[in-house]
Amino acid sequence: MIERRDQESIVNYLADASNFKGNCEKVLVPASKDEVKEAIIEAAAKNIPVTFSGAGTGLTGGRVPLGGWVISTEKLNRIIDIDTSNKTAAVEPGLLLSDFHAAISKIGLYYPPDPTEQNSTIGGNFATNASGAKSYKYGPTRSFIESAEIILPSGETFFLPQTKNCGNLLSMKSSSGKEYNIPVDDISMPEVKNASGYYIKRGMRDIDLFIGSEGTLGFVSEISLRLMDIPNEVISAVIFFESDINALDFIDDLRSLRNRNISINPSALEFFDKNSLEFLREDFPGIPNDALAAVWLENDCYNSDPDKVTDVLISFCEKHKANLSGSWFASDAKDRNKFQTFRHAVSYKVSEFISSKNMLKVGTDTAVPVQFFRKFLNDSINLVSGNEIRYVLYGHFGDCHMHLNMLPENQDQLRIAREIYSDIIDSAIEAGGTVSAEHGIGKIKKDYLLRMYGFESIKKMAYIKKILDSENLFGRGNIFTDLMFE
């Protein structure tokens, strides 16, 4: 096992894409699950907290240590097995999502979860229940987890298949025969895309507790994923509008067709405001000069006729006064890849900007019920523009999921941006939404999670952690404050 202690070799493990920074005693880089277990058992014997580290693409400080040891998954990056007949794959947690997509596409298989950062790891996606653009149709990572192997702080190992919990008690038995009984007391989770805190719901699968638990309950040493056939064809387009209202109406109209017998059924439905387009013009000079908004969409064609899908799409563009002559329609895989790069580029540009200013990221990850979305969106825009803070607005608007990223350039603007962020969070909660739809809570958003669920619900989550991690060794600082363990 590789062990790193000097600051020069561990500095890259001490921050993530949010620019949140921490410290640790050493970094361990195991090459097998046995080495992981060995390190975990040693840490537990010495009462040393352990933080698990993936690729560092997170946005909430979840992989950033606040002391103790770091266990990196970078060497645990194999595809263990692909079962083409049952359409499943077993992988190690450090496998990069981009490498996995490339490998399975060669054999005609498809894994829909599509987080913005393709260099994230499968284990990191598991830890945060990551989603992305295609969650609009296919759901988040949770929807594609078949089973997993979990290592607890004690070194006990679970293999959790896709089973249902029939009552109000999760009963799990480790490989050595030790039993763990975990009460399932329903927490009122919002009926929106959500990655905030533990998933606790009667009828949940055993494994659901661990998906999205942000490394606080166990180390996932192996993950089995459900796959699909590659679509026969994918319709992909970036549609430009001279009015953001027209773009939003276009999205609303397409969303209203969901689950109806209409040929078009987008897998992704994304919005970009004028500020996002300005951010991207240098890299994408084909953006029309008069474009004030854009919508990127993809439509996976399995049984639908691609020509009919395109015809319906164009009719909706005409209805909502899109700039058809300036819009982009993919004619091949190269075009589709370019459009996906366009979709992901704005997030990269934001990260570059905040790093250049040495600022923490101040960007929302909120989702609200559809009936409140337009008002929530307009109120948020008015709040930030009224304070003269530079911002870009984009997101998974099919899911009513908004990324409003403020771009403060000094400490005074940062203070104002945080106040605005706090007000937007309160509005999302009031509307029955979530403080984090896909990025998790980590160390940055704990106070907002408390506002969302309340003290008693968070205590229920902390009680579950105490059953599996009584000394609060795993992922210390993620999701919970120390107060929860007193």
C-alpha positions as CSV (number, residue, x, y, z in Angstrom):
1,M,0.0,0.0,0.0
2,I,1.3,3.4,-0.9
3,E,1.6,5.9,2.0
4,R,2.1,9.6,1.5
5,R,2.9,12.1,4.3
6,D,4.8,15.1,2.9
7,Q,2.7,18.1,2.0
8,E,3.8,18.2,-1.6
9,S,2.4,14.8,-2.3
10,I,-0.8,15.1,-0.3
11,V,-1.9,18.7,-1.2
12,N,-4.1,17.5,-4.1
13,Y,-6.2,15.4,-1.6
14,L,-6.9,18.4,0.6
15,A,-9.4,20.3,-1.6
16,D,-12.2,19.7,-4.1
17,A,-13.9,21.6,-6.9
18,S,-15.7,23.9,-4.5
19,N,-12.2,25.2,-3.4
20,F,-13.0,24.0,0.2
21,K,-9.6,23.0,1.8
22,G,-8.6,20.8,4.7
23,N,-5.7,18.8,6.2
24,C,-4.7,15.3,7.2
25,E,-2.0,13.3,8.8
26,K,-1.4,11.0,5.8
27,V,-2.9,9.6,2.6
28,L,-3.1,5.8,2.0
29,V,-3.5,4.4,-1.5
30,P,-4.6,0.8,-1.3
31,A,-4.5,-1.5,-4.3
32,S,-7.1,-4.0,-3.1
33,K,-10.1,-4.3,-0.8
34,D,-8.0,-6.3,1.6
35,E,-5.6,-3.4,2.0
36,V,-8.6,-1.1,2.5
37,K,-9.9,-3.3,5.3
38,E,-6.4,-3.5,6.9
39,A,-6.2,0.3,6.9
40,I,-9.7,0.7,8.3
41,I,-9.1,-1.7,11.1
42,E,-5.8,0.0,12.1
43,A,-7.5,3.4,12.1
44,A,-10.4,2.2,14.2
45,A,-8.0,0.6,16.7
46,K,-6.2,4.0,17.1
47,N,-9.5,6.0,17.0
48,I,-8.3,7.9,13.9
49,P,-11.0,9.4,11.6
50,V,-10.9,8.3,8.0
51,T,-12.0,10.3,4.9
52,F,-12.5,8.5,1.6
53,S,-11.2,10.3,-1.5
54,G,-12.3,9.9,-5.1
55,A,-11.4,12.2,-8.0
56,G,-12.0,15.5,-6.1
57,T,-14.7,16.7,-8.4
58,G,-17.2,17.2,-5.6
59,L,-18.7,20.6,-4.7
60,T,-19.4,20.3,-1.0
61,G,-16.1,19.4,0.7
62,G,-17.2,15.8,1.1
63,R,-13.8,14.2,0.2
64,V,-11.8,16.9,2.0
65,P,-10.4,15.7,5.3
66,L,-10.4,17.6,8.5
67,G,-7.6,15.7,10.1
68,G,-7.0,12.0,10.4
69,W,-6.2,9.7,7.5
70,V,-7.3,9.8,3.8
71,I,-8.0,6.5,1.9
72,S,-7.8,7.2,-1.8
73,T,-9.6,5.0,-4.3
74,E,-7.4,5.9,-7.2
75,K,-5.8,2.4,-7.5
76,L,-9.2,0.6,-7.1
77,N,-10.2,1.4,-10.6
78,R,-11.0,-1.9,-12.3
79,I,-14.0,-3.2,-14.1
80,I,-14.3,-6.6,-12.4
81,D,-16.9,-8.1,-14.7
82,I,-19.5,-7.3,-17.3
83,D,-22.4,-9.7,-17.7
84,T,-23.8,-8.9,-21.2
85,S,-26.7,-11.3,-20.9
86,N,-28.0,-9.8,-17.7
87,K,-26.8,-6.3,-18.5
88,T,-24.9,-5.7,-15.3
89,A,-21.3,-4.7,-14.5
90,A,-19.3,-5.1,-11.3
91,V,-16.7,-2.3,-10.7
92,E,-14.3,-1.0,-8.1
93,P,-15.1,2.4,-6.6
94,G,-12.2,4.3,-8.1
95,L,-13.2,3.6,-11.7
96,L,-13.7,6.9,-13.6
97,L,-17.1,7.4,-15.1
98,S,-15.6,8.3,-18.5
99,D,-13.6,5.1,-18.6
100,F,-16.7,3.0,-17.7
101,H,-18.8,4.7,-20.4
102,A,-16.1,4.1,-23.0
103,A,-15.7,0.5,-22.1
104,I,-19.3,-0.5,-22.2
105,S,-20.2,1.5,-25.3
106,K,-17.8,-0.7,-27.3
107,I,-20.0,-3.7,-26.5
108,G,-23.3,-1.9,-27.2
109,L,-24.3,-1.2,-23.5
110,Y,-25.3,2.1,-21.9
111,Y,-25.2,3.6,-18.4
112,P,-27.5,6.6,-18.2
113,P,-26.3,8.5,-15.1
114,D,-24.5,11.5,-16.5
115,P,-23.0,13.8,-13.9
116,T,-21.5,17.0,-15.2
117,E,-18.0,15.8,-14.3
118,Q,-17.2,12.8,-16.4
119,N,-13.9,12.3,-14.5
120,S,-15.8,11.6,-11.3
121,T,-15.5,8.1,-9.9
122,I,-18.3,5.5,-9.7
123,G,-17.7,5.3,-5.9
124,G,-18.1,9.1,-5.6
125,N,-21.3,8.9,-7.6
126,F,-22.5,6.2,-5.2
127,A,-21.5,8.3,-2.2
128,T,-23.6,11.3,-3.4
129,N,-26.3,9.6,-5.4
130,A,-25.0,11.7,-8.3
131,S,-27.3,12.4,-11.2
132,G,-27.0,15.0,-14.0
133,A,-28.7,15.8,-17.2
134,K,-30.2,12.4,-18.0
135,S,-31.8,12.0,-14.5
136,Y,-34.8,13.8,-16.1
137,K,-35.8,10.5,-17.8
138,Y,-33.7,7.8,-16.0
139,G,-33.3,9.0,-12.4
140,P,-30.1,9.3,-10.4
141,T,-27.4,6.8,-9.6
142,R,-29.6,5.0,-7.1
143,S,-31.8,3.8,-10.0
144,F,-28.9,1.8,-11.4
145,I,-27.3,0.2,-8.3
146,E,-28.0,-3.5,-8.2
147,S,-25.8,-4.4,-5.2
148,A,-22.7,-3.4,-3.3
149,E,-20.1,-4.6,-0.9
150,I,-19.6,-2.3,2.1
151,I,-16.9,-2.3,4.8
152,L,-17.7,-0.8,8.2
153,P,-15.3,0.9,10.6
154,S,-15.1,-2.4,12.5
155,G,-13.8,-4.2,9.4
156,E,-17.1,-6.1,9.1
157,T,-18.2,-6.6,5.5
158,F,-21.8,-6.5,4.1
159,F,-22.9,-7.7,0.7
160,L,-26.1,-5.9,0.0
161,P,-28.2,-7.2,-2.9
162,Q,-31.3,-5.6,-4.2
163,T,-33.7,-6.6,-1.5
164,K,-36.8,-4.8,0.0
165,N,-37.4,-3.9,3.6
166,C,-40.9,-5.1,4.5
167,G,-41.3,-3.2,7.7
168,N,-39.8,-0.5,10.0
169,L,-36.6,-2.4,10.6
170,L,-33.5,-3.0,8.4
171,S,-31.9,-6.2,9.5
172,M,-28.4,-6.7,8.0
173,K,-25.9,-9.5,8.6
174,S,-22.2,-9.1,7.9
175,S,-20.1,-11.8,6.3
176,S,-19.0,-12.9,9.8
177,G,-22.6,-13.3,10.9
178,K,-22.9,-10.2,13.0
179,E,-26.4,-8.7,12.9
180,Y,-27.2,-5.0,12.7
181,N,-30.8,-3.8,13.3
182,I,-31.6,-0.3,12.1
183,P,-34.9,1.4,12.8
184,V,-36.6,2.9,9.7
185,D,-38.6,5.8,10.9
186,D,-40.0,7.7,7.9
187,I,-38.4,11.1,7.3
188,S,-40.5,13.5,5.2
189,M,-38.3,13.7,2.1
190,P,-39.2,16.2,-0.6
191,E,-41.0,14.9,-3.7
192,V,-38.2,16.3,-6.0
193,K,-34.8,15.2,-7.2
194,N,-32.9,15.1,-3.9
195,A,-29.4,14.2,-2.6
196,S,-29.7,15.7,0.9
197,G,-28.9,13.4,3.9
198,Y,-29.8,9.7,4.3
199,Y,-32.5,8.0,2.3
200,I,-34.9,6.7,5.0
201,K,-38.3,5.4,3.9
202,R,-40.3,2.3,4.7
203,G,-40.1,-0.2,1.9
204,M,-36.5,1.0,1.0
205,R,-33.9,-1.5,-0.1
206,D,-31.1,-2.2,2.4
207,I,-28.6,-0.6,0.0
208,D,-30.6,2.6,-0.3
209,L,-29.3,3.6,3.2
210,F,-25.7,3.6,1.9
211,I,-26.3,5.3,-1.5
212,G,-25.9,9.0,-0.9
213,S,-24.5,8.6,2.6
214,E,-21.3,10.5,1.6
215,G,-18.8,8.1,3.1
216,T,-20.2,8.4,6.6
217,L,-21.5,4.8,7.0
218,G,-19.1,2.5,5.2
219,F,-16.6,2.1,2.4
220,V,-18.1,0.7,-0.8
221,S,-15.5,-1.7,-2.1
222,E,-17.4,-3.1,-5.0
223,I,-20.5,-2.0,-6.9
224,S,-22.8,-3.8,-9.3
225,L,-24.5,-1.6,-11.8
226,R,-27.5,-2.1,-14.0
227,L,-27.0,-1.4,-17.7
228,M,-29.2,-0.8,-20.8
229,D,-28.8,-1.3,-24.5
230,I,-27.5,1.7,-26.4
231,P,-30.3,3.6,-28.1
232,N,-30.8,3.0,-31.8
233,E,-30.3,6.7,-32.3
234,V,-30.0,9.8,-30.2
235,I,-31.6,13.2,-31.3
236,S,-29.4,16.0,-29.8
237,A,-29.8,19.7,-30.3
238,V,-28.9,23.1,-28.8
239,I,-31.8,25.4,-29.4
240,F,-31.2,29.2,-29.1
241,F,-33.9,31.8,-28.2
242,E,-34.0,35.6,-28.3
243,S,-36.1,35.5,-25.1
244,D,-35.6,33.6,-21.9
245,I,-39.4,33.5,-21.5
246,N,-39.7,31.6,-24.8
247,A,-37.0,29.2,-23.7
248,L,-38.7,28.5,-20.4
249,D,-42.1,28.1,-22.1
250,F,-40.5,25.6,-24.5
251,I,-39.2,23.5,-21.6
252,D,-42.6,23.7,-19.8
253,D,-44.4,22.6,-23.0
254,L,-42.1,19.6,-23.4
255,R,-42.3,18.7,-19.8
256,S,-46.1,18.6,-20.0
257,L,-45.8,15.8,-22.5
258,R,-44.1,13.5,-20.1
259,N,-45.6,10.0,-19.7
260,R,-48.0,10.7,-22.6
261,N,-48.1,8.8,-25.9
262,I,-46.1,11.4,-27.8
263,S,-43.1,10.5,-30.0
264,I,-40.7,12.9,-28.2
265,N,-39.6,12.0,-24.7
266,P,-36.4,13.8,-23.8
267,S,-33.8,12.1,-21.7
268,A,-32.2,15.5,-20.9
269,L,-33.7,19.0,-20.9
270,E,-31.3,21.8,-19.9
271,F,-31.4,25.6,-19.7
272,F,-28.7,28.2,-20.1
273,D,-29.3,31.9,-19.5
274,K,-27.6,34.8,-21.4
275,N,-24.8,35.1,-18.8
276,S,-24.0,31.4,-19.3
277,L,-23.8,32.0,-23.1
278,E,-21.5,35.0,-22.7
279,F,-19.3,32.8,-20.5
280,L,-19.1,30.3,-23.3
281,R,-18.8,32.5,-26.4
282,E,-15.0,32.4,-26.5
283,D,-15.0,28.6,-26.7
284,F,-18.1,28.3,-28.8
285,P,-18.1,31.2,-31.3
286,G,-21.1,29.6,-33.1
287,I,-23.5,30.9,-30.4
288,P,-25.8,33.5,-32.2
289,N,-25.1,37.1,-31.2
290,D,-28.7,37.8,-30.3
291,A,-29.2,34.6,-28.2
292,L,-30.5,35.4,-24.7
293,A,-31.1,31.7,-23.7
294,A,-30.5,28.2,-24.9
295,V,-32.0,24.8,-24.3
296,W,-29.9,21.6,-24.8
297,L,-31.9,18.4,-25.1
298,E,-31.3,14.8,-26.0
299,N,-33.9,12.2,-26.9
300,D,-32.9,8.5,-26.9
301,C,-34.8,6.6,-29.6
302,Y,-35.5,3.0,-28.8
303,N,-38.9,2.3,-30.3
304,S,-39.6,5.8,-31.6
305,D,-39.0,7.0,-35.2
306,P,-36.1,9.5,-35.2
307,D,-37.7,11.5,-38.1
308,K,-41.0,11.9,-36.2
309,V,-39.1,13.0,-33.1
310,T,-37.3,15.6,-35.1
311,D,-40.5,16.8,-36.7
312,V,-42.1,17.2,-33.3
313,L,-39.1,19.0,-31.9
314,I,-39.0,21.5,-34.8
315,S,-42.8,22.2,-34.4
316,F,-42.2,23.0,-30.8
317,C,-39.2,25.3,-31.7
318,E,-41.5,27.2,-34.2
319,K,-44.3,27.4,-31.6
320,H,-41.9,29.1,-29.1
321,K,-40.1,31.3,-31.6
322,A,-36.7,29.6,-31.4
323,N,-33.9,30.8,-33.6
324,L,-34.0,27.7,-35.9
325,S,-31.5,28.9,-38.4
326,G,-28.9,29.6,-35.6
327,S,-29.7,26.5,-33.5
328,W,-27.5,23.4,-33.6
329,F,-28.8,19.9,-34.6
330,A,-26.5,16.9,-34.3
331,S,-25.9,14.9,-37.5
332,D,-23.5,12.4,-36.0
333,A,-21.8,11.3,-32.8
334,K,-19.1,13.9,-33.2
335,D,-21.8,16.6,-33.0
336,R,-23.5,15.0,-30.0
337,N,-20.1,15.0,-28.2
338,K,-19.6,18.6,-29.0
339,F,-23.0,19.5,-27.6
340,Q,-22.3,17.6,-24.4
341,T,-19.1,19.4,-24.1
342,F,-21.0,22.7,-24.5
343,R,-23.4,21.6,-21.8
344,H,-20.6,20.7,-19.3
345,A,-18.3,23.6,-20.2
346,V,-20.1,26.3,-18.2
347,S,-19.6,24.3,-15.0
348,Y,-15.9,24.0,-15.7
349,K,-15.7,27.7,-16.4
350,V,-17.3,28.6,-13.1
351,S,-14.8,26.4,-11.2
352,E,-11.9,28.0,-13.1
353,F,-13.2,31.5,-12.1
354,I,-13.6,30.8,-8.4
355,S,-10.2,29.2,-8.3
356,S,-8.6,32.2,-10.0
357,K,-10.2,34.5,-7.4
358,N,-9.4,32.0,-4.5
359,M,-13.1,32.0,-3.5
360,L,-15.4,29.3,-2.2
361,K,-18.0,28.3,-4.7
362,V,-21.4,30.0,-4.0
363,G,-23.8,28.1,-6.3
364,T,-27.3,26.7,-5.7
365,D,-28.2,23.0,-6.2
366,T,-31.9,23.5,-5.4
367,A,-34.9,21.8,-6.9
368,V,-38.5,22.6,-6.1
369,P,-41.9,21.2,-7.2
370,V,-42.9,22.1,-10.7
371,Q,-45.8,24.3,-9.7
372,F,-43.5,26.6,-7.8
373,F,-40.5,26.6,-10.1
374,R,-41.1,29.7,-12.3
375,K,-41.8,31.9,-9.3
376,F,-38.8,30.5,-7.4
377,L,-36.6,31.1,-10.5
378,N,-37.8,34.7,-11.0
379,D,-37.4,35.6,-7.3
380,S,-33.9,34.1,-7.2
381,I,-32.9,36.1,-10.3
382,N,-34.3,39.3,-8.9
383,L,-32.5,38.8,-5.7
384,V,-29.0,38.3,-7.1
385,S,-29.4,41.0,-9.9
386,G,-30.7,43.5,-7.4
387,N,-27.5,43.2,-5.5
388,E,-25.3,43.7,-8.5
389,I,-23.5,40.4,-8.1
390,R,-22.2,38.8,-11.3
391,Y,-23.8,35.4,-11.9
392,V,-24.5,32.6,-14.4
393,L,-27.7,30.6,-14.4
394,Y,-28.2,27.1,-15.9
395,G,-29.4,23.8,-14.8
396,H,-31.6,20.7,-15.2
397,F,-34.8,22.6,-15.8
398,G,-36.7,19.5,-16.8
399,D,-36.3,18.5,-13.2
400,C,-36.9,22.1,-11.9
401,H,-33.3,21.9,-10.7
402,M,-31.5,25.3,-10.7
403,H,-27.7,26.0,-10.6
404,L,-27.4,29.8,-10.0
405,N,-23.7,30.4,-9.6
406,M,-22.6,33.7,-8.1
407,L,-19.2,35.0,-9.1
408,P,-17.9,37.3,-6.3
409,E,-14.6,39.0,-6.9
410,N,-13.8,40.2,-3.4
411,Q,-14.7,39.5,0.2
412,D,-17.5,42.0,0.4
413,Q,-19.2,40.5,-2.6
414,L,-18.6,37.0,-1.2
415,R,-20.4,38.0,2.0
416,I,-23.4,39.4,0.0
417,A,-23.4,36.3,-2.2
418,R,-23.7,34.0,0.9
419,E,-26.6,36.0,2.2
420,I,-28.4,35.7,-1.1
421,Y,-27.6,32.0,-1.2
422,S,-29.1,31.6,2.3
423,D,-32.3,33.5,1.2
424,I,-32.6,31.2,-1.9
425,I,-32.2,28.1,0.3
426,D,-35.1,29.3,2.5
427,S,-37.3,29.9,-0.5
428,A,-36.6,26.4,-1.8
429,I,-37.4,24.8,1.5
430,E,-40.6,26.9,1.8
431,A,-41.7,25.6,-1.6
432,G,-41.2,22.0,-0.5
433,G,-37.9,21.6,-2.3
434,T,-34.4,20.5,-1.5
435,V,-31.2,22.3,-0.6
436,S,-29.2,19.8,-2.6
437,A,-30.6,18.0,-5.6
438,E,-27.4,16.2,-6.8
439,H,-24.2,17.3,-5.1
440,G,-24.8,16.2,-1.5
441,I,-24.3,18.0,1.7
442,G,-20.7,17.4,2.6
443,K,-19.1,19.8,5.0
444,I,-20.4,23.0,3.4
445,K,-24.2,22.6,3.6
446,K,-24.8,21.0,7.0
447,D,-26.6,24.1,8.4
448,Y,-28.9,24.2,5.3
449,L,-29.7,20.5,5.8
450,L,-30.7,21.2,9.4
451,R,-33.1,24.0,8.1
452,M,-34.6,21.6,5.6
453,Y,-35.3,18.6,7.8
454,G,-35.2,20.0,11.4
455,F,-33.2,18.8,14.4
456,E,-35.3,15.7,15.2
457,S,-35.0,14.3,11.7
458,I,-31.3,14.9,11.6
459,K,-31.0,13.2,15.0
460,K,-32.7,10.1,13.5
461,M,-30.1,10.0,10.7
462,A,-27.3,10.5,13.3
463,Y,-28.7,7.6,15.4
464,I,-28.3,5.3,12.4
465,K,-24.7,6.4,11.9
466,K,-24.0,5.6,15.6
467,I,-25.2,2.0,15.1
468,L,-22.8,1.5,12.2
469,D,-20.0,3.9,13.2
470,S,-20.3,4.5,17.0
471,E,-17.1,6.6,17.2
472,N,-17.9,8.8,14.2
473,L,-14.7,7.8,12.4
474,F,-16.0,7.7,8.7
475,G,-16.5,10.9,6.8
476,R,-16.3,13.0,9.9
477,G,-17.7,16.5,9.3
478,N,-20.0,15.3,6.4
479,I,-23.7,15.8,6.9
480,F,-23.6,16.1,10.7
481,T,-22.3,18.5,13.2
482,D,-20.4,17.2,16.2
483,L,-23.4,18.3,18.3
484,M,-25.3,15.3,16.9
485,F,-22.9,12.9,18.5
486,E,-22.9,14.3,22.0
